[in-house]
Amino acid sequence: MATESGLPRILVVDDEEAILETMVFTFRGEYEVFTTTAARQGLEMLDKHAPVSVVLSDQRMPDMSGVEFVSEVRERHPSTVRIMLTGFSDAEATIRAINDGHVYAYITKPWEPDQLKQVVRQAVDHHRLSVENEQLLGELRGANVFLTAVMDELDSGAIAVDAEGVIRALNRPVRDYFGLSGDPCGCALPQLLEDQGLEAIGAAALAVAGDEEVSFQDVDVGSNRFRVTSHALASSSGAALGRVIFFREVSHEPLNQEFNERIAELVGAEGSLRPHVLGVREALSALSQQVGASGIVSAGMTQLAERVSRTQTALEQWLDVDDAMAREDYPDAQGLRDRMRIASARWPLGDELPARVLALARSVDEYYDSGEKSRERVL
């Protein structure tokens, strides 16, 4: 969640100053980073600087264990996403904390910087989505007249049930996902899902609705995978009104993970970049075919397809510019600069470009200014 500085806030708690300094350096410019060596001071900082999107905590600290700390964080700031930094010997306690619902993820020391960044980025996104869901639910509590219209605009499927489990509203994505017809309002949710052959969805919905420690369950329905979550509804006096159960299509996530790994390969490549670009271009072509062949229509799959397409354009532009600089005597300098700008605009990581691409951009700028260039490839 963005703050006054425009950056999400993260808190790092570790009794090793060197690790805190590394964290500040790693996330500088991307997040507003707070650090402390003491768990209890960390709790005070959370209260003072709320909202904090993510907390990263060491497991072994002198005044309080990491598991105890994240449990307290969960009580005070339940929306703050919690990540454990752990050594191999602490794995059992950390896994227990994850199973208890206290921890979103854990990172084993020593970690890879790219892995750390990716996990924290996903945690920040998770926090943002959770906050948005809570804000949306707050609006829905006082707007029953507009409930169905608002729910239809959600990317996720949503079913609102009363305290007895009777369906009071559901949105268009749910109807589309599960092929529901007619008006199921007034039906018991378990019975409706059973009638549609969706017992697995019903079991997941009951699990997340009946156990506050279970934040979500993933369920496969045909070729689709859905993430089922639940949020309680209460009146201003605290009386239970029912629940909204969300069904988010997440079939794209394994493919999205592969995409991110390919992009990380380019950013971290050493030496000649061209073989990596050619390899990633081929991998993205195959990934694009997988997305198309899946037949899955969802916001996540559509966004992934667009990211793949835009990245393919960036790679082609880089290769073409590098070829023109090496093969042609006097290529159009302005055209080359324009193509580099197009590539940068379509690159998924913004200014985080491979070193050889930055060198190619400098070479193009120098040619634009002087009219002279080398015939050697840069990539």
C-alpha positions in Angstrom: 0.0 0.0 0.0 1.5 3.4 -1.1 2.1 5.9 1.7 2.7 9.7 1.6 6.1 9.1 0.0 4.4 7.1 -2.7 6.2 3.9 -1.7 5.0 0.9 0.1 6.5 0.4 3.6 8.4 -2.6 4.8 9.9 -3.4 8.2 12.9 -5.6 8.7 13.7 -7.0 12.1 17.0 -8.8 12.6 19.6 -8.6 15.3 22.4 -8.4 12.7 23.2 -4.9 11.7 24.8 -6.1 8.5 21.6 -7.8 7.3 19.6 -4.6 8.0 22.1 -2.5 6.0 21.8 -5.1 3.1 18.0 -4.9 3.2 18.1 -1.1 3.0 20.5 -1.2 0.1 18.5 -3.9 -1.7 15.1 -2.1 -1.5 16.3 1.5 -1.7 14.0 3.5 -4.0 11.4 0.7 -4.3 10.1 0.7 -0.8 10.2 2.9 2.3 12.3 0.6 4.6 12.3 0.7 8.4 14.7 -1.5 10.4 15.4 -2.5 14.0 17.4 -5.1 15.8 14.7 -5.5 18.5 11.4 -7.3 18.1 9.6 -5.2 20.6 10.8 -2.0 19.1 9.6 -3.5 15.8 6.1 -3.7 17.2 6.2 -0.1 18.3 7.4 0.9 14.8 4.6 -0.9 13.2 2.1 1.0 15.4 3.8 4.3 14.6 4.3 3.9 10.9 1.1 1.9 9.9 0.2 0.9 7.4 3.2 -1.3 6.8 2.8 -3.7 3.8 5.4 -6.3 4.7 7.4 -7.4 7.8 10.5 -9.5 7.4 11.7 -11.0 10.7 14.6 -13.2 11.7 13.6 -16.3 13.6 16.4 -16.1 16.3 16.4 -12.9 18.3 17.3 -12.2 21.9 14.1 -10.8 23.3 11.5 -12.7 21.3 11.5 -15.5 18.7 10.5 -14.7 15.1 7.4 -17.0 15.4 6.3 -15.1 18.6 7.0 -11.8 16.9 5.0 -12.5 13.7 2.1 -13.9 15.9 2.0 -10.6 17.7 2.1 -8.7 14.4 -0.8 -10.8 13.2 -2.8 -9.8 16.2 -2.0 -6.1 16.0 -1.9 -5.6 12.2 -3.6 -8.6 10.5 -3.3 -7.1 7.0 0.5 -6.8 7.2 2.1 -9.6 5.3 4.7 -11.6 7.4 7.9 -13.2 6.0 10.4 -15.2 8.1 14.2 -15.1 7.6 15.4 -18.4 8.7 18.4 -20.7 8.9 18.1 -24.4 8.1 18.0 -25.3 11.8 14.9 -23.1 12.3 12.9 -24.7 9.5 10.6 -26.8 11.7 9.5 -23.8 13.7 9.0 -21.7 10.6 7.0 -24.3 8.7 4.8 -24.7 11.8 4.2 -20.9 11.7 3.3 -21.1 8.1 0.8 -23.9 8.7 -0.7 -21.9 11.6 -1.4 -19.1 9.2 1.0 -16.7 10.8 3.6 -16.5 7.9 3.1 -15.8 4.2 6.5 -17.1 3.2 10.0 -17.9 4.5 13.4 -17.1 3.0 16.3 -19.3 3.9 19.7 -17.7 4.7 21.7 -17.1 2.7 19.3 -15.9 0.0 19.6 -14.9 -3.6 18.9 -11.2 -4.0 16.5 -11.8 -7.0 14.6 -14.4 -5.0 14.3 -12.0 -2.1 13.1 -9.2 -4.3 10.5 -11.5 -6.0 9.1 -12.8 -2.7 8.8 -9.3 -1.2 7.2 -7.9 -4.4 4.6 -10.7 -4.3 4.0 -10.0 -0.6 3.5 -6.3 -1.3 1.0 -7.1 -4.1 -0.7 -9.5 -1.8 -1.1 -6.8 0.9 -2.4 -4.3 -1.7 -5.0 -6.8 -2.9 -6.1 -7.6 0.7 -6.5 -3.9 1.5 -8.4 -3.3 -1.7 -10.7 -6.3 -0.8 -11.3 -4.9 2.7 -12.0 -1.5 1.4 -14.4 -2.9 -1.2 -16.2 -5.0 1.5 -16.5 -1.9 3.7 -18.3 -0.1 0.8 -20.5 -3.1 0.2 -21.8 -3.3 3.8 -23.7 -0.1 3.4 -24.7 -0.4 -0.2 -27.0 -3.4 -0.6 -29.1 -1.8 -3.3 -26.0 -1.6 -5.5 -24.4 -4.9 -4.3 -25.0 -6.9 -7.5 -23.9 -4.2 -9.9 -20.7 -3.5 -7.9 -19.9 -7.2 -7.6 -20.3 -7.7 -11.3 -17.4 -5.3 -11.8 -15.0 -7.4 -9.8 -12.2 -9.4 -11.6 -12.8 -12.2 -9.1 -16.0 -14.2 -8.8 -17.9 -13.4 -5.6 -20.8 -15.0 -3.7 -22.5 -13.2 -0.8 -24.2 -15.5 1.7 -26.1 -14.7 4.9 -25.3 -16.1 8.4 -27.2 -19.3 7.5 -25.2 -19.9 4.3 -28.0 -18.9 2.0 -27.0 -17.1 -1.2 -28.0 -13.4 -1.2 -26.0 -12.2 -4.2 -23.4 -13.4 -6.7 -21.6 -11.7 -9.6 -21.2 -12.3 -13.3 -17.7 -13.9 -13.1 -19.1 -16.7 -10.8 -21.8 -17.4 -13.3 -19.3 -17.5 -16.1 -16.7 -19.6 -14.2 -19.2 -22.3 -13.1 -21.8 -22.1 -15.8 -24.6 -21.1 -13.4 -28.0 -20.2 -14.9 -31.2 -18.8 -13.5 -31.3 -17.0 -10.1 -29.7 -19.0 -7.3 -30.4 -16.4 -4.7 -32.2 -18.0 -1.8 -30.5 -21.4 -2.3 -28.1 -22.9 0.2 -24.6 -22.5 -1.2 -23.5 -26.1 -0.5 -26.6 -27.5 -2.2 -26.1 -25.3 -5.3 -22.5 -26.3 -5.8 -23.3 -30.0 -5.2 -26.1 -29.7 -7.9 -23.6 -28.3 -10.3 -21.0 -31.0 -9.6 -18.7 -28.5 -7.9 -18.3 -30.4 -4.6 -14.6 -29.5 -4.4 -15.4 -25.8 -4.7 -18.0 -26.2 -2.0 -15.6 -28.0 0.4 -13.0 -25.2 -0.1 -15.6 -22.5 0.5 -16.7 -24.2 3.7 -13.1 -24.7 4.8 -12.1 -21.0 4.4 -15.4 -19.8 5.8 -15.2 -22.0 8.9 -11.6 -21.6 9.9 -10.1 -18.2 10.3 -6.6 -19.7 10.3 -7.1 -20.9 6.7 -6.6 -17.8 4.4 -7.2 -19.6 1.1 -7.5 -22.9 -0.8 -6.7 -23.6 -4.4 -9.1 -25.9 -6.3 -8.9 -27.3 -9.8 -12.1 -27.3 -11.9 -11.4 -28.7 -15.3 -8.5 -26.8 -16.8 -9.0 -23.9 -14.4 -7.5 -23.3 -11.0 -9.4 -21.1 -8.5 -8.1 -19.5 -5.3 -11.0 -19.5 -2.8 -11.0 -16.8 0.0 -13.6 -15.6 2.4 -14.3 -12.4 4.2 -16.8 -12.0 7.1 -19.5 -9.3 7.0 -20.7 -7.7 10.2 -23.0 -4.9 11.1 -21.8 -1.7 12.7 -22.7 -3.2 16.1 -20.6 -6.3 15.3 -23.4 -8.7 14.6 -22.5 -11.4 12.0 -24.3 -10.8 8.7 -22.7 -13.5 6.6 -19.7 -13.7 4.2 -18.5 -12.9 0.8 -16.6 -15.8 -0.8 -14.2 -14.9 -3.6 -13.1 -17.1 -6.4 -10.1 -15.8 -8.2 -8.8 -17.6 -11.4 -5.1 -18.3 -10.8 -4.3 -20.8 -13.6 -1.9 -18.2 -15.0 0.4 -18.3 -11.9 2.7 -21.1 -12.9 3.1 -19.6 -16.4 3.7 -16.2 -14.9 6.4 -17.7 -12.6 8.1 -19.0 -15.7 7.9 -15.6 -17.4 9.5 -13.9 -14.4 12.3 -16.4 -14.3 13.1 -15.8 -18.0 13.2 -12.0 -17.4 15.4 -12.5 -14.4 17.7 -14.6 -16.6 18.2 -11.6 -18.9 18.8 -9.1 -16.2 21.4 -11.2 -14.4 23.2 -12.4 -17.6 26.9 -11.9 -17.7 29.0 -11.7 -20.8 27.4 -11.7 -24.3 23.6 -11.1 -24.0 22.6 -12.1 -27.5 22.5 -15.9 -26.8 20.3 -15.2 -23.7 18.0 -12.9 -25.7 17.6 -15.5 -28.4 16.9 -18.2 -25.9 14.4 -16.2 -24.0 12.7 -15.1 -27.2 12.3 -18.8 -28.1 11.0 -19.6 -24.6 8.5 -16.7 -24.7 7.2 -17.9 -28.1 6.5 -21.3 -26.5 5.0 -19.6 -23.5 2.7 -17.6 -25.7 1.5 -20.7 -27.4 0.8 -22.3 -24.0 -1.3 -19.3 -22.9 -3.3 -19.4 -26.2 -3.7 -23.2 -26.1 -5.0 -23.1 -22.5 -8.3 -21.8 -23.6 -8.6 -20.0 -20.3 -10.2 -16.6 -20.3 -9.3 -14.6 -17.2 -7.8 -11.3 -16.3 -4.6 -12.9 -15.1 -4.1 -14.9 -18.3 -4.9 -11.9 -20.5 -2.4 -9.7 -18.6 0.2 -12.4 -18.9 -0.4 -12.7 -22.7 0.1 -8.9 -23.0 3.3 -9.0 -20.9 4.7 -11.7 -23.0 3.8 -9.9 -26.3 5.3 -6.6 -25.1 8.5 -8.3 -24.0 8.8 -10.1 -27.3 8.6 -6.7 -29.0 11.4 -5.3 -26.7 13.7 -8.3 -27.6 13.1 -7.9 -31.3 13.8 -4.2 -31.2 17.1 -4.8 -29.3 18.2 -7.5 -31.8 17.3 -5.3 -34.8 19.1 -2.2 -33.5 22.2 -4.3 -32.6 22.2 -5.8 -36.2 21.7 -2.4 -37.8 24.6 -0.9 -35.9 26.9 -3.8 -36.9 25.9 -4.3 -40.5 24.8 -0.9 -41.9 27.2 1.9 -42.7 24.8 4.7 -41.9 21.6 3.5 -40.3 18.9 6.1 -39.4 20.1 7.3 -36.1 16.8 8.8 -35.1 15.1 5.6 -36.1 17.4 3.6 -33.9 16.8 5.9 -30.9 13.0 5.5 -31.4 13.3 1.8 -31.5 15.3 1.7 -28.3 12.6 3.9 -26.6 9.9 1.5 -27.8 11.8 -1.4 -26.4 12.3 0.3 -23.1 8.5 1.1 -22.9 7.6 -2.5 -23.5 10.2 -4.0 -21.1 8.4 -5.4 -18.1 10.9 -4.2 -15.4 11.0 -0.5 -16.4 14.4 1.0 -15.8 15.9 -2.4 -14.6 17.6 -3.2 -17.9 20.3 -5.7 -18.8 23.8 -4.1 -18.7 24.4 -4.9 -22.4 21.1 -3.2 -23.3 22.2 0.0 -21.5 25.5 -0.2 -23.4 23.6 -0.5 -26.7 21.5 2.5 -25.8 24.7 4.5 -25.1 26.2 3.4 -28.4 23.1 4.5 -30.3 23.2 7.9 -28.5 26.9 8.4 -29.3 26.2 7.6 -33.0 23.3 10.0 -33.0 25.6 12.8 -31.6 28.7 12.1 -33.7 27.7 10.2 -36.7 30.4 7.7 -36.0 30.1 4.1 -34.7 31.8 0.8 -34.4 30.8 -2.2 -36.5 31.0 -4.5 -33.5 27.9 -6.0 -31.9 27.1 -4.7 -28.5 24.7 -7.4 -27.3 
